[in-house]
Amino acid sequence: MKFIIARKVGMTRLWKDDKVVPVTVLKAGPCIVVQKKTVEKDGYNAVQLGFEEVNEKRLTKPMLGVFKKANVKPMRVLKEFRVDNVDQYTIGQEITVAIFQEGDKIDITGWSKGRGYSGAMRRWNFQGGPKAHGAKFHRELGSVGQHTEPARIFKGKRMPGRYGNERVTVLNSEVIKIDAENNLLAVKGGVPGARGSLVLIRSAVKA
């Protein structure tokens, strides 16, 4: 299992086999192994990674204690990745983009752009009402009520509400190019989130 934490830099395009491929550039790592969790002690096997060094004044005392215990520099981001065997990792070990190879299949988890309170047409791609002058509604919902029985709106009905800012995972993205010198990873297609947002990368589980 390969995994790393990254930030989204932006999109561009690269040539591959005489074809132009749209890619998302990610600044991935370097990450430091801060903690190991085991079935015996914690109930599951996982490795905790730290990403992006930060001034210790910006951390709370409990968080600072985690890094002091591991004897590593304070990090802005802490994320866990489930693994089968934690023995192959050591506290303080550095993980970089060099663990990946071009052509690798990966899963990328990010948080989609938050769009606030949105109407049903934008949120659920509803068709809306007639566009003619005589129509009484254009971008509103149609009837959402029920008959005398059950006389209520069913739970889960698609209606206006908060749109975006959800955890989204893109499966089986392909690594197109690696720049280990600058910690950059170019992956095929789009990645959830805005520029500068955090993403989690791991080996594809359904490759």
C-alpha positions as a Python dict, from the first residue, in 0.01 Angstrom:
ca = {
    (1, 'M'): (0, 0, 0),
    (2, 'K'): (142, 338, -108),
    (3, 'F'): (4, 657, 44),
    (4, 'I'): (90, 1024, 86),
    (5, 'I'): (-69, 1361, 169),
    (6, 'A'): (-71, 1637, -94),
    (7, 'R'): (-206, 1978, -188),
    (8, 'K'): (-373, 2062, -518),
    (9, 'V'): (-164, 2303, -726),
    (10, 'G'): (-382, 2331, -1036),
    (11, 'M'): (-450, 2181, -1379),
    (12, 'T'): (-252, 2174, -1702),
    (13, 'R'): (-192, 1932, -1988),
    (14, 'L'): (93, 1703, -2089),
    (15, 'W'): (183, 1505, -2398),
    (16, 'K'): (168, 1125, -2374),
    (17, 'D'): (200, 893, -2673),
    (18, 'D'): (116, 1168, -2925),
    (19, 'K'): (-193, 1265, -2724),
    (20, 'V'): (-263, 1565, -2503),
    (21, 'V'): (-368, 1449, -2154),
    (22, 'P'): (-539, 1683, -1904),
    (23, 'V'): (-363, 1649, -1568),
    (24, 'T'): (-391, 1782, -1215),
    (25, 'V'): (-63, 1878, -1051),
    (26, 'L'): (-30, 1787, -683),
    (27, 'K'): (244, 1889, -440),
    (28, 'A'): (280, 1561, -252),
    (29, 'G'): (491, 1528, 62),
    (30, 'P'): (741, 1496, 198),
    (31, 'C'): (550, 1335, 485),
    (32, 'I'): (684, 1207, 816),
    (33, 'V'): (560, 899, 1005),
    (34, 'V'): (447, 1043, 1340),
    (35, 'Q'): (265, 749, 1498),
    (36, 'K'): (190, 381, 1445),
    (37, 'K'): (-138, 226, 1562),
    (38, 'T'): (-177, -147, 1620),
    (39, 'V'): (-463, -390, 1672),
    (40, 'E'): (-338, -480, 2019),
    (41, 'K'): (-330, -123, 2145),
    (42, 'D'): (-576, 72, 1930),
    (43, 'G'): (-799, -192, 1773),
    (44, 'Y'): (-673, -141, 1417),
    (45, 'N'): (-351, -107, 1217),
    (46, 'A'): (-271, 238, 1083),
    (47, 'V'): (12, 479, 1015),
    (48, 'Q'): (-23, 848, 1102),
    (49, 'L'): (154, 1092, 867),
    (50, 'G'): (247, 1453, 927),
    (51, 'F'): (257, 1704, 640),
    (52, 'E'): (389, 2063, 613),
    (53, 'E'): (610, 2192, 890),
    (54, 'V'): (457, 2465, 1108),
    (55, 'N'): (563, 2693, 1392),
    (56, 'E'): (492, 2521, 1724),
    (57, 'K'): (319, 2839, 1848),
    (58, 'R'): (33, 2759, 1611),
    (59, 'L'): (-39, 2423, 1778),
    (60, 'T'): (-219, 2335, 2098),
    (61, 'K'): (-25, 2169, 2380),
    (62, 'P'): (-187, 1825, 2328),
    (63, 'M'): (-95, 1836, 1957),
    (64, 'L'): (256, 1952, 2038),
    (65, 'G'): (292, 1657, 2275),
    (66, 'V'): (223, 1414, 1989),
    (67, 'F'): (519, 1548, 1791),
    (68, 'K'): (749, 1570, 2093),
    (69, 'K'): (676, 1207, 2179),
    (70, 'A'): (769, 1104, 1825),
    (71, 'N'): (1070, 1340, 1831),
    (72, 'V'): (974, 1500, 1498),
    (73, 'K'): (915, 1860, 1392),
    (74, 'P'): (560, 2000, 1439),
    (75, 'M'): (336, 1949, 1134),
    (76, 'R'): (31, 2139, 1014),
    (77, 'V'): (-160, 1829, 895),
    (78, 'L'): (-202, 1486, 1057),
    (79, 'K'): (-379, 1206, 870),
    (80, 'E'): (-411, 830, 918),
    (81, 'F'): (-387, 556, 658),
    (82, 'R'): (-496, 197, 730),
    (83, 'V'): (-228, -64, 659),
    (84, 'D'): (-199, -441, 700),
    (85, 'N'): (147, -438, 858),
    (86, 'V'): (282, -143, 1057),
    (87, 'D'): (618, -310, 1121),
    (88, 'Q'): (754, -197, 785),
    (89, 'Y'): (730, 167, 896),
    (90, 'T'): (939, 348, 1158),
    (91, 'I'): (868, 667, 1354),
    (92, 'G'): (1038, 960, 1182),
    (93, 'Q'): (1053, 784, 843),
    (94, 'E'): (1014, 1019, 545),
    (95, 'I'): (770, 934, 266),
    (96, 'T'): (806, 1114, -68),
    (97, 'V'): (658, 1095, -419),
    (98, 'A'): (946, 864, -512),
    (99, 'I'): (735, 571, -384),
    (100, 'F'): (510, 610, -692),
    (101, 'Q'): (587, 524, -1053),
    (102, 'E'): (443, 653, -1378),
    (103, 'G'): (141, 445, -1472),
    (104, 'D'): (44, 362, -1113),
    (105, 'K'): (-328, 355, -1036),
    (106, 'I'): (-425, 559, -728),
    (107, 'D'): (-734, 671, -537),
    (108, 'I'): (-751, 1042, -452),
    (109, 'T'): (-970, 1170, -168),
    (110, 'G'): (-1047, 1541, -137),
    (111, 'W'): (-1319, 1780, -24),
    (112, 'S'): (-1533, 1932, -299),
    (113, 'K'): (-1576, 2307, -336),
    (114, 'G'): (-1837, 2447, -97),
    (115, 'R'): (-2115, 2627, -283),
    (116, 'G'): (-2333, 2720, 12),
    (117, 'Y'): (-2713, 2712, 1),
    (118, 'S'): (-2818, 2625, -355),
    (119, 'G'): (-3145, 2571, -537),
    (120, 'A'): (-3265, 2235, -666),
    (121, 'M'): (-3166, 2307, -1027),
    (122, 'R'): (-2805, 2372, -938),
    (123, 'R'): (-2782, 2113, -663),
    (124, 'W'): (-2962, 1823, -834),
    (125, 'N'): (-2960, 1929, -1201),
    (126, 'F'): (-3340, 1957, -1213),
    (127, 'Q'): (-3494, 2074, -1541),
    (128, 'G'): (-3699, 2359, -1393),
    (129, 'G'): (-4026, 2501, -1520),
    (130, 'P'): (-4130, 2627, -1864),
    (131, 'K'): (-3932, 2924, -1998),
    (132, 'A'): (-4234, 3089, -2164),
    (133, 'H'): (-4382, 3420, -2046),
    (134, 'G'): (-4701, 3258, -1925),
    (135, 'A'): (-4526, 3019, -1687),
    (136, 'K'): (-4573, 3084, -1316),
    (137, 'F'): (-4237, 2937, -1214),
    (138, 'H'): (-3901, 2894, -1386),
    (139, 'R'): (-3630, 2776, -1144),
    (140, 'E'): (-3845, 2647, -858),
    (141, 'L'): (-3935, 2295, -749),
    (142, 'G'): (-4252, 2132, -871),
    (143, 'S'): (-4496, 1968, -631),
    (144, 'V'): (-4320, 1791, -342),
    (145, 'G'): (-4625, 1695, -135),
    (146, 'Q'): (-4802, 1360, -110),
    (147, 'H'): (-5165, 1248, -120),
    (148, 'T'): (-5384, 1223, 189),
    (149, 'E'): (-5186, 911, 264),
    (150, 'P'): (-4900, 941, 372),
    (151, 'A'): (-4961, 1319, 391),
    (152, 'R'): (-4597, 1403, 438),
    (153, 'I'): (-4272, 1454, 243),
    (154, 'F'): (-4052, 1146, 240),
    (155, 'K'): (-3711, 1165, 405),
    (156, 'G'): (-3431, 1215, 153),
    (157, 'K'): (-3640, 1414, -94),
    (158, 'R'): (-3413, 1614, -326),
    (159, 'M'): (-3466, 1977, -236),
    (160, 'P'): (-3264, 2301, -206),
    (161, 'G'): (-2995, 2298, 60),
    (162, 'R'): (-2621, 2302, 123),
    (163, 'Y'): (-2426, 2198, -183),
    (164, 'G'): (-2061, 2091, -192),
    (165, 'N'): (-1795, 2069, 81),
    (166, 'E'): (-1827, 1690, 87),
    (167, 'R'): (-1559, 1423, 105),
    (168, 'V'): (-1517, 1282, -247),
    (169, 'T'): (-1293, 999, -368),
    (170, 'V'): (-1185, 960, -731),
    (171, 'L'): (-1099, 596, -804),
    (172, 'N'): (-828, 460, -1035),
    (173, 'S'): (-658, 786, -1134),
    (174, 'E'): (-340, 732, -1332),
    (175, 'V'): (-2, 881, -1244),
    (176, 'I'): (121, 1052, -1562),
    (177, 'K'): (444, 1216, -1444),
    (178, 'I'): (656, 1241, -1128),
    (179, 'D'): (896, 1521, -1035),
    (180, 'A'): (1068, 1385, -724),
    (181, 'E'): (1301, 1686, -706),
    (182, 'N'): (1013, 1929, -654),
    (183, 'N'): (772, 1681, -485),
    (184, 'L'): (522, 1712, -770),
    (185, 'L'): (279, 1450, -899),
    (186, 'A'): (78, 1485, -1222),
    (187, 'V'): (-236, 1268, -1231),
    (188, 'K'): (-477, 1220, -1519),
    (189, 'G'): (-805, 1411, -1502),
    (190, 'G'): (-959, 1622, -1228),
    (191, 'V'): (-924, 1609, -853),
    (192, 'P'): (-1189, 1724, -598),
    (193, 'G'): (-1145, 2061, -431),
    (194, 'A'): (-1015, 2408, -504),
    (195, 'R'): (-654, 2503, -570),
    (196, 'G'): (-455, 2475, -249),
    (197, 'S'): (-694, 2224, -91),
    (198, 'L'): (-575, 1909, 84),
    (199, 'V'): (-597, 1566, -82),
    (200, 'L'): (-512, 1214, 36),
    (201, 'I'): (-350, 971, -207),
    (202, 'R'): (-333, 592, -173),
    (203, 'S'): (-290, 289, -397),
    (204, 'A'): (-608, 202, -586),
    (205, 'V'): (-814, -56, -400),
    (206, 'K'): (-1019, -156, -707),
    (207, 'A'): (-746, -145, -971),
}
